[in-house]
Amino acid sequence: MNIERYARRPMTVMMERTGTRWQVIGILPSPAAAAGQRRRELVRDGGDSCIYRWEGLELTLTPDACDDYWFNLTSAQPRLYVICQVDADGEPQPLRITADQDDSVAAEEVEELFYQAAMPASIVLWIKEYVATHYRPGPRKQKIKGKQGDKYRTPFDVKKP
């Protein structure tokens, strides 16, 4: 399988609204023609509980996030994250999908919402192939001598008389 350096996969997000509470109930691969303009479709109206399907979103993989993807894949339950902004009516509007947990944390810091859902098996395999193709290990991080919390810390700031 030939995987591009910046790989994209069209995705569908299924979201459920119960009262004022929202949750992602599934993220699925979409047909290639589905990527592009985001659109929402009501799938089921159960009064207080409604299910919506969001199309036009993509999962994009980048080489510099391979460490994060691998960390996600080797966790007990690999996840995908949907980054959203809240519209004028207080409803989440999906912006993007990521497999990098750090992206979801960064989104939260700029007051965006994120939801998570189990990663589909086909996407797990696709990301594993991507990491195997594009991961290039960098230099290992080394402990900084004297760093706070290092049990072998040498007190540089204390001078002997």
C-alpha positions as CSV (number, residue, x, y, z in Angstrom):
1,M,0.0,0.0,0.0
2,N,1.4,3.4,-1.0
3,I,0.6,6.0,1.7
4,E,1.2,9.7,1.0
5,R,3.3,11.8,3.3
6,Y,0.3,13.9,4.3
7,A,-2.5,11.3,4.1
8,R,-6.2,12.1,4.2
9,R,-9.2,10.0,4.7
10,P,-12.8,11.3,4.4
11,M,-14.8,10.6,7.5
12,T,-18.4,10.6,8.8
13,V,-19.2,11.7,12.4
14,M,-22.3,10.5,14.1
15,M,-23.4,12.8,17.0
16,E,-26.3,12.4,19.4
17,R,-28.0,15.2,21.2
18,T,-30.0,14.4,24.3
19,G,-31.6,17.5,25.8
20,T,-28.6,19.9,25.8
21,R,-25.9,17.2,26.1
22,W,-24.0,16.2,23.0
23,Q,-21.8,13.1,22.4
24,V,-20.0,11.5,19.4
25,I,-21.5,8.0,19.0
26,G,-19.3,7.0,16.1
27,I,-16.7,8.0,13.6
28,L,-16.6,6.1,10.3
29,P,-14.7,6.2,7.0
30,S,-16.7,7.8,4.2
31,P,-16.6,7.4,0.4
32,A,-13.9,9.5,-1.2
33,A,-16.5,11.8,-2.8
34,A,-17.8,12.8,0.7
35,A,-14.8,15.1,1.6
36,G,-15.2,18.8,1.2
37,Q,-18.0,21.1,2.4
38,R,-19.2,20.1,5.9
39,R,-22.9,19.4,6.2
40,R,-25.2,18.0,8.9
41,E,-28.1,15.7,8.3
42,L,-30.7,14.7,10.9
43,V,-30.8,10.9,10.9
44,R,-33.2,10.2,13.7
45,D,-35.5,12.6,15.6
46,G,-36.7,11.0,18.8
47,G,-38.0,14.2,20.4
48,D,-35.5,14.8,23.2
49,S,-32.9,12.6,21.6
50,C,-31.7,13.3,18.0
51,I,-28.9,11.7,16.0
52,Y,-27.0,13.8,13.3
53,R,-24.6,12.7,10.6
54,W,-21.8,15.1,9.7
55,E,-20.1,14.6,6.3
56,G,-17.3,16.5,4.6
57,L,-14.7,16.0,7.4
58,E,-11.2,14.5,6.9
59,L,-8.7,12.7,9.1
60,T,-5.3,14.0,8.1
61,L,-2.1,12.3,9.2
62,T,1.3,14.2,9.3
63,P,4.8,12.6,9.7
64,D,5.7,14.8,12.7
65,A,2.8,13.3,14.8
66,C,3.8,9.6,14.3
67,D,4.9,9.3,17.9
68,D,1.5,10.5,19.1
69,Y,-0.3,8.2,16.7
70,W,1.7,5.2,17.9
71,F,1.0,6.1,21.5
72,N,-2.7,6.2,20.7
73,L,-2.6,2.9,18.8
74,T,-0.9,1.1,21.6
75,S,-3.3,2.3,24.2
76,A,-6.0,0.0,25.6
77,Q,-8.6,1.6,23.3
78,P,-7.4,3.7,20.3
79,R,-9.5,6.8,19.9
80,L,-10.3,9.5,17.3
81,Y,-11.0,13.0,18.4
82,V,-13.5,15.4,16.9
83,I,-12.6,19.1,17.4
84,C,-15.6,21.4,17.5
85,Q,-16.6,25.0,17.9
86,V,-19.8,26.1,19.4
87,D,-22.2,28.0,17.1
88,A,-24.6,30.9,18.1
89,D,-27.2,28.3,19.2
90,G,-24.8,26.6,21.5
91,E,-24.5,23.5,19.2
92,P,-21.1,21.9,18.5
93,Q,-19.9,22.3,14.9
94,P,-17.2,19.8,14.0
95,L,-14.1,21.4,12.5
96,R,-11.7,18.5,12.1
97,I,-10.9,14.9,13.2
98,T,-7.5,13.8,14.6
99,A,-5.8,10.7,16.0
100,D,-3.5,12.9,18.0
101,Q,-4.6,13.4,21.6
102,D,-2.3,16.5,21.9
103,D,-4.4,18.2,19.2
104,S,-7.5,17.7,21.3
105,V,-5.8,19.2,24.4
106,A,-4.5,22.1,22.4
107,A,-8.0,22.7,21.0
108,E,-9.4,22.8,24.5
109,E,-6.9,25.5,25.5
110,V,-8.3,27.8,22.8
111,E,-11.9,27.2,24.0
112,E,-12.8,24.6,21.4
113,L,-14.6,21.4,22.4
114,F,-13.5,18.0,21.6
115,Y,-15.3,14.7,21.7
116,Q,-13.7,11.2,21.4
117,A,-14.9,7.9,20.1
118,A,-13.4,4.4,19.4
119,M,-11.2,4.2,16.4
120,P,-12.6,1.9,13.7
121,A,-10.5,-1.2,12.9
122,S,-9.9,-0.1,9.3
123,I,-8.5,3.2,10.5
124,V,-6.3,1.5,13.1
125,L,-4.8,-0.6,10.2
126,W,-4.4,2.5,8.0
127,I,-2.6,4.5,10.7
128,K,-0.4,1.5,11.6
129,E,0.7,1.4,7.9
130,Y,1.2,5.2,7.9
131,V,3.4,5.1,11.0
132,A,5.4,2.1,9.6
133,T,6.0,4.1,6.3
134,H,6.7,7.6,7.7
135,Y,8.0,7.3,11.2
136,R,11.6,8.5,11.6
137,P,12.8,8.5,15.2
138,G,14.5,11.7,16.3
139,P,17.1,12.1,19.0
140,R,16.2,10.8,22.4
141,K,15.3,13.3,25.0
142,Q,17.9,13.4,27.9
143,K,17.3,14.3,31.5
144,I,18.5,17.8,32.3
145,K,21.0,17.6,35.1
146,G,19.7,19.4,38.2
147,K,16.1,19.5,36.9
148,Q,13.5,19.8,39.7
149,G,12.2,16.4,40.7
150,D,15.3,14.5,39.7
151,K,16.2,12.3,42.6
152,Y,19.9,12.6,41.7
153,R,19.8,16.4,41.6
154,T,22.9,18.3,42.2
155,P,22.2,21.6,44.0
156,F,24.0,24.1,41.7
157,D,22.6,27.1,43.6
158,V,24.2,26.1,47.0
159,K,27.7,27.3,47.4
160,K,29.9,25.8,50.1
161,P,31.6,28.3,52.5
